[in-house]
Amino acid sequence: MVKFINTREREKEILDLVIKSYIREPRPISSGYLCDKYNLPYSSATVRNIMEVLEKRGFLSHIHTSSGRVPTKKGFKYYVARLKEEDFIKEEYIVTLQLSYAITDTEGVINRTLDTLAQVSGYTSLVAISGKDKKIMFKGARFILEQPEFEDIERLKNLFYTLEVKIGQLQHLLFNYLDEKVRILIGEETGLQGISDCALLISGSKDKRLTFSLGLLGPVRMDYIKAASCLYFIKKQFKRLIKEFLWRRKKRN
């Protein structure tokens, strides 16, 4: 866990604003932009000095062709570490998982769940299921292609190599987190080199009838509150629906 010792509230505030601004628009954030956008009670020079301190501490980096700064992985990790559990269940992101009558098996439930999760979050969705229905699947890879972070071809190749060739390792990673909480892994925390430029959100469930883990994969510049809330609400519905289908199948047999 990233430690942020003896940090002033102003520095936390500015770091949060830089990150929130960068999530919305991936470009260097300047002190002038923050002052104008958020009507801060500080001068642009004061904000610039705070950003310089944050840069020295490794939470921001300075792109020399720009006067602005961008958050580092360390900055994002600190931001995420300060989020509270209630931040991950924002009701504005409640989604109802719609299943048509044509869906009559667990495969249909899984596919609809992954499609919905990818669509509402804007990131790549994953699921790993154990037992008789053991599998790992992902949907929404196209959302990765829309992220400016992956315009680099080598970075994109490494990512898809992990999704296609190292999928077993990704499945193992998902099964490491089977509690009901939403877990967030950023960069190297995943332990997989091919997704070291990504963030992975995981939430699972384990009992006698069903063990599964749902995930969202996206850039480090992810809207964590939206993504975690979508994952939280859809996971709850998926758990209920998949158990219903398993119960019906058992009853038929």
Protein Blocks (a to p, Z undefined) as FASTA:
>chain_A
ZZdehiafklmmmmmmmmmmmmmpgcdddfklmmmmnopabdfklmmmmmmmmmmnopac
cdfkbcbdcddfklmmmmmmmpcfklmmcfklgccddddfklcbfklmmmmmmmmmmmmn
opacddddehjlgccddehklmmmmpmklmpmklmmmmmmmmmmmmmmmmmmmmmpmcfb
dcddehjlnopaklmmbccdddddddfkbccdddddddfkbcfklmmmmmmmmmmmmmmm
mmmmmmmmmmmZZ
